[in-house]
Amino acid sequence: MRHGCEAYYDREKTKYGIKKHNIRVKNIVFQNIVRFVVLFLFQMIVLNNITLSSLIVPNICVLFILMLPTNMSRIPLLLVSFATGLLLDITTNMLGFQTFAFTMLGMARLLIGDRILLRNEPIVIARPSIHAPNFQLFSIYSLILLLVFYISYILVESFSFHNIWHLLFSILLNVLITWIIIILYQAFFVREEQQ
């Protein structure tokens, strides 16, 4: 049996622990919403209006999915991925190409992405970046997921293997250009979190 003081301390600890956890979750959700809006506007205003080549189609909104917390459950992650692609398809008058590619990105994130980042350790990364866990792991993680995204996007868009070398070159070029944009974005706009 607990004494009055210990029981009160446990109740207060639980009450404030839950309250502190709720504030942290709301803060992470708010940060992700702001990140999505900034990335979406950058995509629509800047990247969609730059014509580098018919081969290059950089998509910075992929970073939104890459930076979602590692403890996000399956269904919300897939729904967010699907909704991101659908919103991009609606605003760019596409026919579901980005919806499919973003959903595939969400699946790849679930199946292999978090394994690369976490290395089977029981940790949670609230915002995967070049700072957390580190540059090398984030680079491997982002390059593999970008490869999945662009294979899905470009193969569905072309709907043909007619010129396979052209498709492979386009996929690799898009992965490289988007990866460079992601690393530059993270270097300039993502701070290292204090532990």
Residue, then its C-alpha position, 0 to 999 in steps of 0.5 A: m500500500r502506498h502512502g499518501c505522499e507517494a501516491y500523490y507524487d505518482r499521480e502528479k508525475t503521470k498527469y504532467g508526463i501525459k500533458k508534456h507528451n501531448i504538447r510534444v506531439k502537438n509541436i511535432v504535428f505543427q512542425n510537420i504541417v509547416r514543413f509541408v506548406v513550405l515545401f509545397l509552396f517551394q515546389m509550386i512556385v520555384l521548382n515547377n516553373i524551372t525548366l531544366s530539361s524534359l528529363i529533370v523533374p525535381n520534387i522537394c515534397v519527397l523530403f516531407i515524407l522522408m522527415l516524418p517521425t520514425n515512430m509513425s504507424r503504418i496507416p497514417l504514414l500511407l495516408v499522408s503519403f497518398a494525400t501528398g501525392l494526390l494534392l500534388d496531382i490536383t495542383t499540377n493536373m497530373l493523372g495520379f502519377q505522383t499519388f502512385a509514386f508517393t504511395m510507393l515512397g510511403m511503402a518503401r519507407l515502411l519496409i526498408g527506410d526505417r530499418i536503414l535509419l534505426r539499424n534495428e535499435p529501439i530508438v525514435i527519431a522525431r525528425p530524420s535529417i542529416h543531423a539525426p542519426n548522421f549524414q551517412l545514414f540519412s544519405i543512404y536512406s534518402l538515396i534509396l527512397l528517392l530511387v524507389f520514388y523516381i522508378s515509380y514515377i518515371l515508369v508510370e509516366s512513360f508507361s513503356f520500356h521502349n528506350i530503357w537507357h533513356l529511362l535509367f538516365s532520367i531516373l538517376l539524374n532525377v535522384l541525384i538532382t533531388w538529393i542535392i536539393i534535399i541536402l542543401y535544404q537540410a544544410f541551410f534550414v534544418r537545425e541540429e536538435q539539442q539532446 
